Each structure stands twice: as C-alpha cells, then as structure tokens.
Amino acid sequence: MIKLFTKYKIIFYFINLCLLILYLFPGSLIGWLLYNDLRIQPQITKDFIISTNHFYAFAIISIIGFFTYEELKEIRLLCCYLIALSIILEILHIIIPKRSFQWPDLFGNIFGVVVVIIIYNFIKKNEFFQK
C-alpha cells in the first residue's frame, strides 16, 4: 500500500487540492453537504486544547505525504511545506468571509503535522538500529 502513494503522487496532490478547497471556501462545505447549512461545522470529536478536526486533517495529509515521498531531501521539503501550509491556511481565515482565525485551529494544524513527523522519525530511527 505504501508503494501505491509513491507510484501515484497524484493522490497526494489531489488530497492537497481537496484540503485547499475545504479550507478556503467561505463557510463549511461539509456542513452544507451534511446539514444543508454553510454555518454548521461538523465536529468529529470534542475539542480539547486544540481543534481536533484540524488535527485529524493535517495528520492525515501528513501521513499520506510521508508515504508518498521517500528521499531525505523530499522529506525535509515536505515537512517545511506541511508546516507552512498549516500556518498560511489558518492565517488566510482572517480575510475569508464567514471564516475566522482561531488559535486552537492553528495549533491543531501544527500539532497534526508535528506528531506525524515525530512518529516518522521514531520509526526511521528504529529501522536504523534494526539493520
């Protein structure tokens, strides 16, 4: 399965495009699809200190990104891209109608990326010691 993402990078690009559309749309597209109301944001799980929806979204896109790219140079660029994307998309909520910048959302974005980076590094470190 992991080779599927490496072979078909278009999957990662498509998921990025979907994330951009969901993030930059004024209102909630998922709320509109589920409840026929752009103002309702569906909640997967209860928020803690961070926004769990944002954490899940960026954790998933990060996992797929790490499955897609293998070389160290690509991984470093991917980490920078994901962190920058998580910050920029939330900052853009300042100017998007019916959206608002929120610190818990920003921290959820960043935390989703950082958790996956830490897990990835832990797995790679253990693979090195097993060889």
C-alpha positions, 0 to 999 in steps of 0.5 A: 500500500505504501508503494501505491502513494509513491507510484501515484503522487497524484493522490497526494496532490489531489488530497492537497487540492481537496484540503485547499478547497475545504479550507478556503471556501467561505463557510463549511462545505461539509456542513452544507453537504451534511446539514444543508447549512454553510454555518454548521461545522461538523465536529468529529470529536470534542475539542480539547486544547486544540481543534481536533478536526484540524488535527485529524486533517493535517495528520492525515495529509501528513501521513499520506505525504510521508508515504508518498515521498521517500528521499531525505531531501523530499522529506525535509521539503515536505515537512517545511511545506506541511508546516507552512501550509498549516500556518498560511491556511489558518492565517488566510481565515482572517480575510475569508468571509464567514471564516475566522482565525482561531488559535486552537485551529492553528495549533491543531494544524501544527500539532497534526503535522508535528506528531506525524513527523515525530512518529516518522522519525521514531520509526526511521530511527528504529529501522536504523538500529534494526539493520 
